[in-house]
Amino acid sequence: MLYVNPEFTTRFEGWTRRESLPLLRHLFDTGTRPEFTTRLRWAPGSIAMWDNRQTWHFAVNDYQGQRRVI
């Protein structure tokens, strides 16, 4: 589990931003590797849940003409 997020994680405690950047880039890249991602194929009755502390959610706007209920 990666407790980093490219939107919110800027450095490691005790490290400068410059010192943190190479490791952060590696972790961000790891988190988006295809073998660590999934894509839900919606079907009638589908429900999706995730824990934002443990996952990165990248919504894809592929539901034109449909109502998205959150």
N, C-alpha and C positions, 0 to 999 in steps of 0.2 A: 504494500500500500504506500502510495506517495502522498505525503502531507505537504505538497507544494502546489501552487497554482500560478500560472503566468500572469494572472491579473492582480494577484495580491502578494505573492512572495517576491521580495526584492533583494533579500540577502539573508545570510545565516547569522545568528547571534554570535558576536565576537569577531566576525569577518566583515571586511569592507564590501561594498557592492562590487567593486572590481575583483576582489578575491573570490566572491561568491558566484560570479557570472558563469565561469566555465562549468561548474558542477550543476548550477541551476539549468543551464542550457541542456546538459546531458539528461537531467531528470525530466525536463519538459519534453524533450524529444522521445524519451523512453515512454512517457505517458501517452503519446499519440501513435505509437507503433501499431500497425494493423493487428498483430496477434494479441494486443491488449485492449482492443476496442470491440464494440458490438453495435449492431444496427438492428433495431426492432422493425419487423415488417408487420404493420398494423393489420388487424383483421377485426371483424365485428366481435365485440366483447373484450377486446384487448385492454389491459391495464398495465401501466408501467410505473414503477417506483424506483427511486434511487436515493442514496444518501449523499448530499452535496459535500459532506466533509470527506468522503472517500472516493468520489467519482468526479469526473469532469463531464458536464453535460453540454453538448454542442447541438442545439436544435437545428434541424434543417427545414426550411420552409418548403415542404413538399406536400402540403395539404390544401392547396388553393381550392376554394369553393367549399371547404369543409369547416366546421366549427371546431375549434380547439378549446377544450374545457380543461382548465387547470384548477 
